[in-house]
């Protein structure tokens, strides 16, 4: 089991606060983290292929999907709050 990080929790909370029917992309979530948690994003460091904070954001999307908060819209990288 992966440890939930502060950035993962913040990402999940951002998704949870979206109004129902709102569509978003991963880059919207990345921008939110970069703007509001820039220090934490830089402290997380990078993996060989991508920054770790982006992985945290994707895991938050996965968590939200498992809880039924979002669904895939059929467009690559786009989700909708349900």
N, C-alpha and C positions, 0 to 999 in steps of 0.2 A: 504494500500500500504506500502510495506517495504521501509525503508530508505536505499539508496545505500551507502555502506561504501567504504572507500578507498581501502580495500582489494578486494571488489567486482569489483570495477572499474579497479583495476590493473589486476585482473584475466580476465576480459572481454577484456582488451587491449592485454593481452598475447595471447588470443584465436584469436583475430582479426589480429594479426601480423603473425600468422602461415601461411606458404605457403599452397596454395590450395592442397588438397589431403593428407595432413599430418594427421596421426592418433595419438590420444593421449588418455590417461586415466586420471581419476581423480587424481591418485597419482602423475602424472607428474605436474599437476597444484598445488597440495599441496606442492611438492618439490620446485617449483618456488617460492611460497609464503614464505615457511620456509627459503629459502636461501636469498631472497631479502628483505623480510619484517619481519624478525624475531622479532624485537621489537614490531611491530604492532600486530603480531600474538599473542604474549604473553600478550599484553595489552587487547586484545579482551576477554580473559578469556575462560572458558569452560562452556558448558552446561552439563546437566547430562549424555548425551550419547556420545558427541563428542566435539572437540574444535569448537568455533564459526567461526574461519577462514575457516574451511572446509565447513561450511554451506554457507559462503560468496562465496566460489569457486563454489559450486554447483548452487547457484543462478545465478552466472555469466554464467555458462553453459546453464542454462535455458533461460537467456536473449539472448544468442547467438543463441540458437535454434529457438526462436521466431522470430529473425531477419533473419533467413535463412543462418547464417554463418556456421553452423555445422549440421551434420546429424548423426544418430545412425548407427553403422556398423553392428549390429546384434550380437556383442559380448558384454557381460555384462560389463558395465563401460567404454566402448571404444567409442569414437566419432571421426568423420573425418571432417576436415575443407573443406567446399565446396566453 
